[in-house]
Amino acid sequence: RQIQHNMRELEGSLNRIIALARLTGALLTPKFAAQALKDIASKQPEGNPVTLSLVIDTVANSFQLAPSDLKSRKRDKETALARQVAIYLIKQETNCSLTRIGQELGGRNHSTIIHAYEKVASGINTSPYLQRKIPEIQQSLHHKPKDANI
C-alpha cells in the first residue's frame, strides 16, 4: 500500500505496524508490514472518510461512555483516557486542526491537545492496554456501515 495523503497517515500506518508486531511478537519485515496494512488498504477507498464526530462516537462507545462525556469537563481517569485516545485518533485519522479538535472536545486549547496526543503516542510504546485498544478502535472506524457516519 502506498501512503499518499499526509504525514499523519504515514505515522498512523507505522504505529499500526509496530503495535501489531509487538502484540504478535512477529519480526518486522516488508511482508509483515504489507499484511498489517492490507485490511486498511482494501477497505479505505470504498468506505466513507473518517470524521471527527465518528471518532468521538466510536471512542466513546469503546470506553462505554457517552460522546458528551468526551466533550465535557469531566476529569476522572477513564474519561480523561478516552478523551486522550479520541484526540490521538482524530489527529491520526482526520485533517482537523488542533484548534478544531479542542473546540469539539470541550473548548480545550491547542497545547492541551498536543499534550494528550503525545501522551497517547508515547503510551502506545509502553502500555499493552493501548497497544490493543488503539488498533481495535481504528478497525471499528474503518469498518463502520455508511449510515453510522451521521
N, CA, C and O atoms as a GROMACS GRO file, in nm:
protein
  600
    1ARG      N    1   0.085  -0.119   0.000
    1ARG     CA    2   0.000   0.000   0.000
    1ARG      C    3   0.088   0.123   0.000
    1ARG      O    4   0.186   0.130   0.074
    2GLN      N    5   0.055   0.218  -0.082
    2GLN     CA    6   0.130   0.343  -0.083
    2GLN      C    7   0.056   0.447  -0.002
    2GLN      O    8  -0.065   0.466  -0.018
    3ILE      N    9   0.129   0.515   0.085
    3ILE     CA   10   0.072   0.622   0.165
    3ILE      C   11   0.079   0.748   0.080
    3ILE      O   12   0.187   0.791   0.040
    4GLN      N   13  -0.038   0.806   0.051
    4GLN     CA   14  -0.040   0.916  -0.044
    4GLN      C   15  -0.091   1.048   0.012
    4GLN      O   16  -0.074   1.152  -0.052
    5HIS      N   17  -0.154   1.046   0.130
    5HIS     CA   18  -0.222   1.168   0.173
    5HIS      C   19  -0.138   1.262   0.256
    5HIS      O   20  -0.124   1.379   0.219
    6ASN      N   21  -0.082   1.217   0.368
    6ASN     CA   22  -0.009   1.310   0.454
    6ASN      C   23   0.077   1.235   0.555
    6ASN      O   24   0.075   1.112   0.562
    7MET      N   25   0.152   1.312   0.632
    7MET     CA   26   0.241   1.253   0.732
    7MET      C   27   0.163   1.182   0.842
    7MET      O   28   0.211   1.082   0.896
    8ARG      N   29   0.046   1.231   0.876
    8ARG     CA   30  -0.035   1.166   0.979
    8ARG      C   31  -0.072   1.025   0.936
    8ARG      O   32  -0.069   0.931   1.016
    9GLU      N   33  -0.107   1.010   0.810
    9GLU     CA   34  -0.142   0.879   0.759
    9GLU      C   35  -0.020   0.787   0.763
    9GLU      O   36  -0.032   0.670   0.800
   10LEU      N   37   0.095   0.838   0.726
   10LEU     CA   38   0.218   0.760   0.732
   10LEU      C   39   0.250   0.720   0.875
   10LEU      O   40   0.282   0.604   0.902
   11GLU      N   41   0.242   0.816   0.967
   11GLU     CA   42   0.272   0.788   1.107
   11GLU      C   43   0.171   0.688   1.165
   11GLU      O   44   0.208   0.599   1.241
   12GLY      N   45   0.045   0.703   1.129
   12GLY     CA   46  -0.058   0.611   1.176
   12GLY      C   47  -0.033   0.469   1.127
   12GLY      O   48  -0.050   0.373   1.201
   13SER      N   49   0.008   0.458   1.001
   13SER     CA   50   0.038   0.326   0.945
   13SER      C   51   0.158   0.263   1.014
   13SER      O   52   0.158   0.144   1.045
   14LEU      N   53   0.260   0.343   1.038
   14LEU     CA   54   0.379   0.293   1.108
   14LEU      C   55   0.344   0.250   1.250
   14LEU      O   56   0.389   0.144   1.295
   15ASN      N   57   0.265   0.330   1.320
   15ASN     CA   58   0.223   0.293   1.456
   15ASN      C   59   0.144   0.162   1.455
   15ASN      O   60   0.160   0.080   1.545
   16ARG      N   61   0.060   0.144   1.356
   16ARG     CA   62  -0.019   0.021   1.345
   16ARG      C   63   0.073  -0.100   1.325
   16ARG      O   64   0.056  -0.202   1.390
   17ILE      N   65   0.170  -0.087   1.236
   17ILE     CA   66   0.263  -0.197   1.209
   17ILE      C   67   0.340  -0.232   1.336
   17ILE      O   68   0.351  -0.350   1.372
   18ILE      N   69   0.392  -0.132   1.404
   18ILE     CA   70   0.470  -0.155   1.527
   18ILE      C   71   0.383  -0.219   1.635
   18ILE      O   72   0.426  -0.313   1.701
   19ALA      N   73   0.261  -0.167   1.653
   19ALA     CA   74   0.172  -0.222   1.756
   19ALA      C   75   0.138  -0.368   1.727
   19ALA      O   76   0.139  -0.451   1.817
   20LEU      N   77   0.107  -0.398   1.601
   20LEU     CA   78   0.074  -0.537   1.567
   20LEU      C   79   0.194  -0.629   1.583
   20LEU      O   80   0.180  -0.743   1.626
   21ALA      N   81   0.313  -0.580   1.548
   21ALA     CA   82   0.434  -0.661   1.565
   21ALA      C   83   0.458  -0.691   1.712
   21ALA      O   84   0.495  -0.803   1.748
   22ARG      N   85   0.439  -0.592   1.796
   22ARG     CA   86   0.458  -0.613   1.940
   22ARG      C   87   0.353  -0.708   1.997
   22ARG      O   88   0.385  -0.794   2.079
   23LEU      N   89   0.230  -0.693   1.952
   23LEU     CA   90   0.123  -0.780   2.003
   23LEU      C   91   0.144  -0.925   1.963
   23LEU      O   92   0.118  -1.016   2.041
   24THR      N   93   0.190  -0.945   1.841
   24THR     CA   94   0.205  -1.082   1.790
   24THR      C   95   0.345  -1.138   1.812
   24THR      O   96   0.366  -1.258   1.799
   25GLY      N   97   0.440  -1.051   1.845
   25GLY     CA   98   0.578  -1.096   1.861
   25GLY      C   99   0.646  -1.125   1.728
   25GLY      O  100   0.749  -1.191   1.723
   26ALA      N  101   0.587  -1.076   1.619
   26ALA     CA  102   0.640  -1.103   1.486
   26ALA      C  103   0.761  -1.014   1.455
   26ALA      O  104   0.777  -0.906   1.512
   27LEU      N  105   0.843  -1.063   1.365
   27LEU     CA  106   0.958  -0.988   1.318
   27LEU      C  107   0.910  -0.885   1.216
   27LEU      O  108   0.828  -0.916   1.129
   28LEU      N  109   0.960  -0.763   1.226
   28LEU     CA  110   0.922  -0.658   1.131
   28LEU      C  111   0.991  -0.682   0.998
   28LEU      O  112   1.113  -0.668   0.986
   29THR      N  113   0.912  -0.717   0.898
   29THR     CA  114   0.962  -0.739   0.763
   29THR      C  115   0.871  -0.665   0.666
   29THR      O  116   0.759  -0.630   0.703
   30PRO      N  117   0.917  -0.642   0.544
   30PRO     CA  118   0.827  -0.579   0.447
   30PRO      C  119   0.698  -0.660   0.426
   30PRO      O  120   0.590  -0.602   0.408
   31LYS      N  121   0.710  -0.792   0.428
   31LYS     CA  122   0.592  -0.878   0.410
   31LYS      C  123   0.494  -0.859   0.526
   31LYS      O  124   0.373  -0.849   0.505
   32PHE      N  125   0.547  -0.854   0.649
   32PHE     CA  126   0.462  -0.834   0.766
   32PHE      C  127   0.392  -0.698   0.758
   32PHE      O  128   0.273  -0.687   0.786
   33ALA      N  129   0.467  -0.593   0.719
   33ALA     CA  130   0.410  -0.459   0.709
   33ALA      C  131   0.297  -0.456   0.606
   33ALA      O  132   0.192  -0.396   0.630
   34ALA      N  133   0.319  -0.520   0.492
   34ALA     CA  134   0.215  -0.523   0.388
   34ALA      C  135   0.091  -0.595   0.439
   34ALA      O  136  -0.022  -0.551   0.414
   35GLN      N  137   0.111  -0.704   0.511
   35GLN     CA  138  -0.002  -0.779   0.566
   35GLN      C  139  -0.076  -0.697   0.672
   35GLN      O  140  -0.198  -0.699   0.678
   36ALA      N  141   0.000  -0.626   0.757
   36ALA     CA  142  -0.060  -0.546   0.863
   36ALA      C  143  -0.147  -0.434   0.808
   36ALA      O  144  -0.246  -0.396   0.870
   37LEU      N  145  -0.111  -0.383   0.692
   37LEU     CA  146  -0.186  -0.272   0.632
   37LEU      C  147  -0.285  -0.317   0.525
   37LEU      O  148  -0.358  -0.236   0.468
   38LYS      N  149  -0.288  -0.447   0.499
   38LYS     CA  150  -0.372  -0.500   0.392
   38LYS      C  151  -0.519  -0.466   0.410
   38LYS      O  152  -0.584  -0.420   0.316
   39ASP      N  153  -0.573  -0.487   0.530
   39ASP     CA  154  -0.716  -0.461   0.551
   39ASP      C  155  -0.750  -0.314   0.538
   39ASP      O  156  -0.858  -0.279   0.491
   40ILE      N  157  -0.660  -0.225   0.579
   40ILE     CA  158  -0.684  -0.082   0.564
   40ILE      C  159  -0.682  -0.044   0.416
   40ILE      O  160  -0.769   0.030   0.370
   41ALA      N  161  -0.584  -0.095   0.343
   41ALA     CA  162  -0.571  -0.062   0.202
   41ALA      C  163  -0.692  -0.110   0.123
   41ALA      O  164  -0.736  -0.042   0.030
   42SER      N  165  -0.746  -0.226   0.158
   42SER     CA  166  -0.858  -0.278   0.082
   42SER      C  167  -0.990  -0.212   0.120
   42SER      O  168  -1.082  -0.211   0.038
   43LYS      N  169  -1.003  -0.158   0.240
   43LYS     CA  170  -1.130  -0.101   0.286
   43LYS      C  171  -1.140   0.050   0.267
   43LYS      O  172  -1.249   0.101   0.245
   44GLN      N  173  -1.030   0.122   0.277
   44GLN     CA  174  -1.038   0.267   0.277
   44GLN      C  175  -1.100   0.329   0.152
   44GLN      O  176  -1.188   0.414   0.166
   45PRO      N  177  -1.059   0.291   0.032
   45PRO     CA  178  -1.112   0.361  -0.083
   45PRO      C  179  -1.263   0.353  -0.097
   45PRO      O  180  -1.326   0.449  -0.143
   46GLU      N  181  -1.324   0.240  -0.058
   46GLU     CA  182  -1.467   0.227  -0.078
   46GLU      C  183  -1.549   0.278   0.040
   46GLU      O  184  -1.670   0.297   0.028
   47GLY      N  185  -1.486   0.301   0.154
   47GLY     CA  186  -1.559   0.344   0.273
   47GLY      C  187  -1.573   0.494   0.280
   47GLY      O  188  -1.511   0.569   0.204
   48ASN      N  189  -1.655   0.536   0.373
   48ASN     CA  190  -1.670   0.679   0.399
   48ASN      C  191  -1.546   0.730   0.470
   48ASN      O  192  -1.479   0.654   0.541
   49PRO      N  193  -1.513   0.857   0.453
   49PRO     CA  194  -1.398   0.912   0.526
   49PRO      C  195  -1.427   0.916   0.676
   49PRO      O  196  -1.541   0.929   0.720
   50VAL      N  197  -1.321   0.906   0.752
   50VAL     CA  198  -1.333   0.913   0.898
   50VAL      C  199  -1.349   1.060   0.936
   50VAL      O  200  -1.270   1.144   0.894
   51THR      N  201  -1.451   1.089   1.015
   51THR     CA  202  -1.477   1.227   1.057
   51THR      C  203  -1.451   1.241   1.206
   51THR      O  204  -1.443   1.142   1.280
   52LEU      N  205  -1.438   1.364   1.249
   52LEU     CA  206  -1.418   1.393   1.390
   52LEU      C  207  -1.531   1.335   1.475
   52LEU      O  208  -1.506   1.273   1.578
   53SER      N  209  -1.654   1.355   1.433
   53SER     CA  210  -1.767   1.304   1.512
   53SER      C  211  -1.772   1.152   1.513
   53SER      O  212  -1.812   1.092   1.613
   54LEU      N  213  -1.731   1.088   1.403
   54LEU     CA  214  -1.726   0.942   1.400
   54LEU      C  215  -1.623   0.890   1.500
   54LEU      O  216  -1.648   0.792   1.570
   55VAL      N  217  -1.507   0.955   1.507
   55VAL     CA  218  -1.404   0.914   1.603
   55VAL      C  219  -1.456   0.930   1.746
   55VAL      O  220  -1.441   0.840   1.828
   56ILE      N  221  -1.516   1.044   1.775
   56ILE     CA  222  -1.569   1.068   1.910
   56ILE      C  223  -1.672   0.961   1.947
   56ILE      O  224  -1.666   0.905   2.057
   57ASP      N  225  -1.764   0.934   1.857
   57ASP     CA  226  -1.868   0.833   1.885
   57ASP      C  227  -1.808   0.694   1.904
   57ASP      O  228  -1.848   0.621   1.994
   58THR      N  229  -1.712   0.658   1.818
   58THR     CA  230  -1.652   0.525   1.825
   58THR      C  231  -1.569   0.507   1.951
   58THR      O  232  -1.576   0.403   2.016
   59VAL      N  233  -1.491   0.608   1.986
   59VAL     CA  234  -1.410   0.601   2.108
   59VAL      C  235  -1.500   0.596   2.231
   59VAL      O  236  -1.478   0.515   2.322
   60ALA      N  237  -1.601   0.680   2.234
   60ALA     CA  238  -1.693   0.680   2.349
   60ALA      C  239  -1.757   0.542   2.365
   60ALA      O  240  -1.765   0.489   2.476
   61ASN      N  241  -1.802   0.485   2.255
   61ASN     CA  242  -1.863   0.352   2.258
   61ASN      C  243  -1.763   0.248   2.307
   61ASN      O  244  -1.798   0.160   2.387
   62SER      N  245  -1.640   0.256   2.261
   62SER     CA  246  -1.537   0.161   2.300
   62SER      C  247  -1.507   0.166   2.450
   62SER      O  248  -1.478   0.064   2.512
   63PHE      N  249  -1.515   0.285   2.508
   63PHE     CA  250  -1.489   0.303   2.651
   63PHE      C  251  -1.619   0.299   2.733
   63PHE      O  252  -1.618   0.323   2.854
   64GLN      N  253  -1.730   0.268   2.667
   64GLN     CA  254  -1.861   0.262   2.731
   64GLN      C  255  -1.898   0.394   2.800
   64GLN      O  256  -1.944   0.398   2.914
   65LEU      N  257  -1.875   0.502   2.726
   65LEU     CA  258  -1.909   0.637   2.771
   65LEU      C  259  -2.002   0.700   2.669
   65LEU      O  260  -2.017   0.649   2.558
   66ALA      N  261  -2.064   0.809   2.706
   66ALA     CA  262  -2.143   0.887   2.612
   66ALA      C  263  -2.050   0.985   2.540
   66ALA      O  264  -1.955   1.034   2.600
   67PRO      N  265  -2.075   1.014   2.412
   67PRO     CA  266  -1.993   1.113   2.343
   67PRO      C  267  -1.988   1.246   2.418
   67PRO      O  268  -1.887   1.316   2.414
   68SER      N  269  -2.096   1.281   2.486
   68SER     CA  270  -2.098   1.407   2.562
   68SER      C  271  -1.996   1.405   2.677
   68SER      O  272  -1.949   1.510   2.718
   69ASP      N  273  -1.963   1.286   2.728
   69ASP     CA  274  -1.860   1.277   2.833
   69ASP      C  275  -1.724   1.323   2.780
   69ASP      O  276  -1.649   1.389   2.852
   70LEU      N  277  -1.693   1.287   2.656
   70LEU     CA  278  -1.564   1.327   2.598
   70LEU      C  279  -1.559   1.478   2.574
   70LEU      O  280  -1.451   1.537   2.574
   71LYS      N  281  -1.674   1.538   2.554
   71LYS     CA  282  -1.681   1.683   2.529
   71LYS      C  283  -1.695   1.763   2.658
   71LYS      O  284  -1.690   1.886   2.656
   72SER      N  285  -1.713   1.693   2.768
   72SER     CA  286  -1.737   1.760   2.897
   72SER      C  287  -1.606   1.798   2.966
   72SER      O  288  -1.497   1.775   2.913
   73ARG      N  289  -1.619   1.856   3.084
   73ARG     CA  290  -1.503   1.892   3.166
   73ARG      C  291  -1.466   1.781   3.264
   73ARG      O  292  -1.377   1.800   3.347
   74LYS      N  293  -1.532   1.666   3.255
   74LYS     CA  294  -1.502   1.555   3.346
   74LYS      C  295  -1.354   1.520   3.338
   74LYS      O  296  -1.295   1.518   3.230
   75ARG      N  297  -1.295   1.492   3.454
   75ARG     CA  298  -1.151   1.463   3.458
   75ARG      C  299  -1.119   1.330   3.525
   75ARG      O  300  -1.003   1.303   3.557
   76ASP      N  301  -1.221   1.246   3.547
   76ASP     CA  302  -1.191   1.116   3.606
   76ASP      C  303  -1.102   1.037   3.509
   76ASP      O  304  -1.098   1.065   3.389
   77LYS      N  305  -1.031   0.940   3.562
   77LYS     CA  306  -0.928   0.869   3.488
   77LYS      C  307  -0.980   0.807   3.358
   77LYS      O  308  -0.917   0.822   3.252
   78GLU      N  309  -1.092   0.739   3.365
   78GLU     CA  310  -1.147   0.671   3.247
   78GLU      C  311  -1.188   0.770   3.138
   78GLU      O  312  -1.158   0.749   3.021
   79THR      N  313  -1.255   0.877   3.177
   79THR     CA  314  -1.299   0.977   3.080
   79THR      C  315  -1.179   1.050   3.019
   79THR      O  316  -1.175   1.074   2.899
   80ALA      N  317  -1.082   1.083   3.102
   80ALA     CA  318  -0.963   1.153   3.053
   80ALA      C  319  -0.887   1.066   2.953
   80ALA      O  320  -0.843   1.116   2.849
   81LEU      N  321  -0.871   0.937   2.983
   81LEU     CA  322  -0.801   0.848   2.891
   81LEU      C  323  -0.878   0.836   2.760
   81LEU      O  324  -0.819   0.843   2.652
   82ALA      N  325  -1.008   0.818   2.768
   82ALA     CA  326  -1.090   0.808   2.646
   82ALA      C  327  -1.077   0.935   2.562
   82ALA      O  328  -1.064   0.928   2.440
   83ARG      N  329  -1.080   1.050   2.626
   83ARG     CA  330  -1.066   1.178   2.556
   83ARG      C  331  -0.928   1.187   2.488
   83ARG      O  332  -0.918   1.230   2.373
   84GLN      N  333  -0.823   1.146   2.560
   84GLN     CA  334  -0.688   1.149   2.503
   84GLN      C  335  -0.677   1.055   2.383
   84GLN      O  336  -0.614   1.090   2.283
   85VAL      N  337  -0.737   0.938   2.393
   85VAL     CA  338  -0.737   0.844   2.280
   85VAL      C  339  -0.814   0.905   2.162
   85VAL      O  340  -0.770   0.893   2.047
   86ALA      N  341  -0.926   0.970   2.190
   86ALA     CA  342  -1.002   1.035   2.083
   86ALA      C  343  -0.917   1.143   2.015
   86ALA      O  344  -0.916   1.153   1.892
   87ILE      N  345  -0.847   1.221   2.093
   87ILE     CA  346  -0.761   1.326   2.037
   87ILE      C  347  -0.654   1.264   1.948
   87ILE      O  348  -0.631   1.310   1.836
   88TYR      N  349  -0.590   1.160   1.997
   88TYR     CA  350  -0.486   1.090   1.920
   88TYR      C  351  -0.544   1.041   1.787
   88TYR      O  352  -0.484   1.063   1.682
   89LEU      N  353  -0.658   0.974   1.792
   89LEU     CA  354  -0.715   0.916   1.671
   89LEU      C  355  -0.770   1.023   1.576
   89LEU      O  356  -0.761   1.007   1.454
   90ILE      N  357  -0.825   1.130   1.629
   90ILE     CA  358  -0.871   1.239   1.542
   90ILE      C  359  -0.753   1.297   1.466
   90ILE      O  360  -0.761   1.322   1.346
   91LYS      N  361  -0.643   1.318   1.536
   91LYS     CA  362  -0.524   1.373   1.471
   91LYS      C  363  -0.466   1.275   1.369
   91LYS      O  364  -0.419   1.316   1.263
   92GLN      N  365  -0.471   1.146   1.400
   92GLN     CA  366  -0.419   1.044   1.309
   92GLN      C  367  -0.508   1.022   1.187
   92GLN      O  368  -0.459   1.005   1.076
   93GLU      N  369  -0.638   1.024   1.208
   93GLU     CA  370  -0.732   0.978   1.106
   93GLU      C  371  -0.800   1.089   1.026
   93GLU      O  372  -0.862   1.062   0.923
   94THR      N  373  -0.790   1.214   1.072
   94THR     CA  374  -0.857   1.324   1.002
   94THR      C  375  -0.758   1.436   0.975
   94THR      O  376  -0.642   1.431   1.017
   95ASN      N  377  -0.804   1.535   0.906
   95ASN     CA  378  -0.722   1.654   0.880
   95ASN      C  379  -0.764   1.771   0.967
   95ASN      O  380  -0.736   1.886   0.934
   96CYS      N  381  -0.830   1.743   1.078
   96CYS     CA  382  -0.876   1.850   1.167
   96CYS      C  383  -0.758   1.922   1.234
   96CYS      O  384  -0.659   1.860   1.271
   97SER      N  385  -0.772   2.052   1.247
   97SER     CA  386  -0.669   2.130   1.315
   97SER      C  387  -0.676   2.107   1.466
   97SER      O  388  -0.778   2.061   1.518
   98LEU      N  389  -0.567   2.139   1.534
   98LEU     CA  390  -0.564   2.126   1.680
   98LEU      C  391  -0.671   2.214   1.743
   98LEU      O  392  -0.734   2.175   1.842
   99THR      N  393  -0.691   2.332   1.687
   99THR     CA  394  -0.791   2.425   1.739
   99THR      C  395  -0.931   2.365   1.727
   99THR      O  396  -1.010   2.372   1.821
  100ARG      N  397  -0.961   2.308   1.612
  100ARG     CA  398  -1.094   2.247   1.592
  100ARG      C  399  -1.114   2.129   1.686
  100ARG      O  400  -1.221   2.113   1.744
  101ILE      N  401  -1.011   2.046   1.701
  101ILE     CA  402  -1.021   1.931   1.792
  101ILE      C  403  -1.052   1.982   1.933
  101ILE      O  404  -1.139   1.929   2.002
  102GLY      N  405  -0.979   2.085   1.975
  102GLY     CA  406  -1.001   2.142   2.108
  102GLY      C  407  -1.140   2.199   2.126
  102GLY      O  408  -1.202   2.181   2.230
  103GLN      N  409  -1.190   2.267   2.023
  103GLN     CA  410  -1.325   2.323   2.030
  103GLN      C  411  -1.430   2.213   2.045
  103GLN      O  412  -1.523   2.227   2.123
  104GLU      N  413  -1.414   2.106   1.970
  104GLU     CA  414  -1.512   1.997   1.973
  104GLU      C  415  -1.508   1.919   2.104
  104GLU      O  416  -1.608   1.861   2.145
  105LEU      N  417  -1.393   1.919   2.169
  105LEU     CA  418  -1.377   1.841   2.292
  105LEU      C  419  -1.375   1.933   2.414
  105LEU      O  420  -1.283   1.926   2.496
  106GLY      N  421  -1.474   2.017   2.425
  106GLY     CA  422  -1.493   2.096   2.546
  106GLY      C  423  -1.419   2.227   2.553
  106GLY      O  424  -1.398   2.279   2.662
  107GLY      N  425  -1.377   2.282   2.440
  107GLY     CA  426  -1.311   2.412   2.440
  107GLY      C  427  -1.168   2.409   2.490
  107GLY      O  428  -1.119   2.508   2.545
  108ARG      N  429  -1.101   2.297   2.472
  108ARG     CA  430  -0.962   2.287   2.518
  108ARG      C  431  -0.869   2.358   2.420
  108ARG      O  432  -0.898   2.368   2.301
  109ASN      N  433  -0.755   2.408   2.473
  109ASN     CA  434  -0.662   2.481   2.386
  109ASN      C  435  -0.567   2.385   2.315
  109ASN      O  436  -0.560   2.266   2.347
  110HIS      N  437  -0.495   2.439   2.217
  110HIS     CA  438  -0.411   2.353   2.134
  110HIS      C  439  -0.298   2.287   2.212
  110HIS      O  440  -0.258   2.176   2.178
  111SER      N  441  -0.247   2.351   2.316
  111SER     CA  442  -0.140   2.288   2.394
  111SER      C  443  -0.192   2.166   2.471
  111SER      O  444  -0.119   2.069   2.490
  112THR      N  445  -0.316   2.172   2.516
  112THR     CA  446  -0.378   2.057   2.582
  112THR      C  447  -0.394   1.943   2.482
  112THR      O  448  -0.372   1.826   2.516
  113ILE      N  449  -0.432   1.976   2.360
  113ILE     CA  450  -0.449   1.875   2.256
  113ILE      C  451  -0.315   1.811   2.222
  113ILE      O  452  -0.306   1.689   2.208
  114ILE      N  453  -0.211   1.892   2.209
  114ILE     CA  454  -0.077   1.839   2.181
  114ILE      C  455  -0.032   1.746   2.293
  114ILE      O  456   0.021   1.638   2.267
  115HIS      N  457  -0.051   1.788   2.417
  115HIS     CA  458  -0.011   1.706   2.532
  115HIS      C  459  -0.083   1.572   2.531
  115HIS      O  460  -0.021   1.467   2.552
  116ALA      N  461  -0.214   1.573   2.506
  116ALA     CA  462  -0.292   1.449   2.503
  116ALA      C  463  -0.244   1.358   2.390
  116ALA      O  464  -0.229   1.237   2.409
  117TYR      N  465  -0.219   1.416   2.273
  117TYR     CA  466  -0.171   1.338   2.159
  117TYR      C  467  -0.038   1.271   2.192
  117TYR      O  468  -0.020   1.152   2.169
  118GLU      N  469   0.055   1.350   2.245
  118GLU     CA  470   0.188   1.297   2.276
  118GLU      C  471   0.183   1.192   2.387
  118GLU      O  472   0.259   1.095   2.384
  119LYS      N  473   0.094   1.210   2.482
  119LYS     CA  474   0.079   1.113   2.591
  119LYS      C  475   0.035   0.977   2.537
  119LYS      O  476   0.089   0.874   2.577
  120VAL      N  477  -0.062   0.977   2.447
  120VAL     CA  478  -0.108   0.851   2.389
  120VAL      C  479  -0.002   0.794   2.294
  120VAL      O  480   0.022   0.673   2.294
  121ALA      N  481   0.061   0.880   2.214
  121ALA     CA  482   0.164   0.832   2.122
  121ALA      C  483   0.277   0.762   2.196
  121ALA      O  484   0.326   0.659   2.152
  122SER      N  485   0.319   0.818   2.309
  122SER     CA  486   0.425   0.751   2.387
  122SER      C  487   0.368   0.632   2.463
  122SER      O  488   0.439   0.534   2.484
  123GLY      N  489   0.242   0.639   2.503
  123GLY     CA  490   0.179   0.528   2.574
  123GLY      C  491   0.166   0.404   2.488
  123GLY      O  492   0.167   0.292   2.541
  124ILE      N  493   0.153   0.422   2.358
  124ILE     CA  494   0.143   0.307   2.268
  124ILE      C  495   0.270   0.222   2.278
  124ILE      O  496   0.265   0.100   2.262
  125ASN      N  497   0.382   0.287   2.303
  125ASN     CA  498   0.509   0.214   2.313
  125ASN      C  499   0.525   0.141   2.446
  125ASN      O  500   0.605   0.049   2.456
  126THR      N  501   0.451   0.182   2.548
  126THR     CA  502   0.474   0.126   2.682
  126THR      C  503   0.353   0.056   2.742
  126THR      O  504   0.369  -0.022   2.836
  127SER      N  505   0.236   0.081   2.692
  127SER     CA  506   0.114   0.027   2.753
  127SER      C  507   0.052  -0.084   2.668
  127SER      O  508   0.004  -0.059   2.558
  128PRO      N  509   0.052  -0.207   2.719
  128PRO     CA  510  -0.014  -0.316   2.646
  128PRO      C  511  -0.162  -0.286   2.621
  128PRO      O  512  -0.218  -0.324   2.518
  129TYR      N  513  -0.225  -0.218   2.717
  129TYR     CA  514  -0.367  -0.182   2.702
  129TYR      C  515  -0.387  -0.094   2.578
  129TYR      O  516  -0.475  -0.122   2.496
  130LEU      N  517  -0.306   0.011   2.565
  130LEU     CA  518  -0.319   0.100   2.449
  130LEU      C  519  -0.276   0.029   2.321
  130LEU      O  520  -0.331   0.056   2.214
  131GLN      N  521  -0.180  -0.061   2.330
  131GLN     CA  522  -0.137  -0.136   2.212
  131GLN      C  523  -0.251  -0.222   2.157
  131GLN      O  524  -0.255  -0.248   2.037
  132ARG      N  525  -0.341  -0.265   2.242
  132ARG     CA  526  -0.459  -0.340   2.199
  132ARG      C  527  -0.574  -0.246   2.160
  132ARG      O  528  -0.639  -0.265   2.057
  133LYS      N  529  -0.596  -0.147   2.243
  133LYS     CA  530  -0.715  -0.061   2.230
  133LYS      C  531  -0.714   0.023   2.102
  133LYS      O  532  -0.815   0.031   2.032
  134ILE      N  533  -0.601   0.086   2.072
  134ILE     CA  534  -0.594   0.175   1.955
  134ILE      C  535  -0.625   0.099   1.825
  134ILE      O  536  -0.712   0.144   1.750
  135PRO      N  537  -0.558  -0.013   1.796
  135PRO     CA  538  -0.592  -0.085   1.673
  135PRO      C  539  -0.737  -0.134   1.669
  135PRO      O  540  -0.799  -0.136   1.563
  136GLU      N  541  -0.792  -0.174   1.784
  136GLU     CA  542  -0.933  -0.216   1.789
  136GLU      C  543  -1.024  -0.101   1.746
  136GLU      O  544  -1.116  -0.120   1.666
  137ILE      N  545  -0.999   0.017   1.799
  137ILE     CA  546  -1.083   0.133   1.766
  137ILE      C  547  -1.063   0.171   1.619
  137ILE      O  548  -1.159   0.204   1.550
  138GLN      N  549  -0.938   0.168   1.572
  138GLN     CA  550  -0.912   0.200   1.432
  138GLN      C  551  -0.985   0.104   1.340
  138GLN      O  552  -1.041   0.144   1.238
  139GLN      N  553  -0.985  -0.022   1.376
  139GLN     CA  554  -1.056  -0.121   1.295
  139GLN      C  555  -1.206  -0.089   1.294
  139GLN      O  556  -1.271  -0.097   1.190
  140SER      N  557  -1.260  -0.053   1.409
  140SER     CA  558  -1.402  -0.015   1.415
  140SER      C  559  -1.431   0.106   1.328
  140SER      O  560  -1.534   0.112   1.260
  141LEU      N  561  -1.340   0.203   1.329
  141LEU     CA  562  -1.359   0.325   1.249
  141LEU      C  563  -1.366   0.293   1.100
  141LEU      O  564  -1.447   0.351   1.027
  142HIS      N  565  -1.282   0.202   1.056
  142HIS     CA  566  -1.273   0.173   0.913
  142HIS      C  567  -1.372   0.069   0.866
  142HIS      O  568  -1.380   0.040   0.746
  143HIS      N  569  -1.448   0.012   0.957
  143HIS     CA  570  -1.546  -0.090   0.918
  143HIS      C  571  -1.688  -0.051   0.957
  143HIS      O  572  -1.775  -0.138   0.967
  144LYS      N  573  -1.711   0.077   0.980
  144LYS     CA  574  -1.846   0.126   1.013
  144LYS      C  575  -1.933   0.123   0.888
  144LYS      O  576  -1.885   0.153   0.778
  145PRO      N  577  -2.061   0.087   0.903
  145PRO     CA  578  -2.152   0.097   0.788
  145PRO      C  579  -2.172   0.244   0.750
  145PRO      O  580  -2.151   0.334   0.832
  146LYS      N  581  -2.212   0.267   0.628
  146LYS     CA  582  -2.224   0.404   0.577
  146LYS      C  583  -2.317   0.492   0.660
  146LYS      O  584  -2.289   0.610   0.677
  147ASP      N  585  -2.426   0.437   0.713
  147ASP     CA  586  -2.520   0.520   0.788
  147ASP      C  587  -2.472   0.554   0.928
  147ASP      O  588  -2.539   0.630   0.998
  148ALA      N  589  -2.358   0.498   0.971
  148ALA     CA  590  -2.305   0.528   1.104
  148ALA      C  591  -2.234   0.662   1.108
  148ALA      O  592  -2.203   0.713   1.216
  149ASN      N  593  -2.207   0.720   0.993
  149ASN     CA  594  -2.132   0.844   0.985
  149ASN      C  595  -2.227   0.963   0.983
  149ASN      O  596  -2.230   1.039   0.886
  150ILE      N  597  -2.302   0.979   1.087
  150ILE     CA  598  -2.404   1.085   1.095
  150ILE      C  599  -2.346   1.210   1.156
  150ILE      O  600  -2.416   1.310   1.172
   0.00000   0.00000   0.00000
